[in-house]
Amino acid sequence: MNPVAAKVIKWLALLVVICLAFTCYAMGNASGAIALVILGFVFEGAFWLFGHKLFSRKKSDSSQSQTS
C-alpha cells in the first residue's frame, strides 16, 4: 500500500473514532443513558491511544533519519 494512502487511512480512522466518542457523549447526556457515556469514554480512550501511536511513530522515524 502507498505510504501516503496508509497515513490518510489512519487519520480518517482517528477522526471516525473521535466523532463516535462525541456522538456517544451527546446521546448519553441527552437521554441519561450511562451506557452511552461509558461507550464514549471507551472511544475517547481508543482515540488517545491510537493517536499517540500514530504520533510516536512519526517522531521515531524522523529521529532515525537525522542520525543516519
Long-range contacts (C-beta under 8 A, 24 or more apart in sequence): 10-50, 10-54, 11-54, 13-50, 14-47, 14-50, 14-51, 14-54, 17-43, 17-46, 17-47, 17-50, 18-43, 18-44, 18-47, 21-46, 21-47
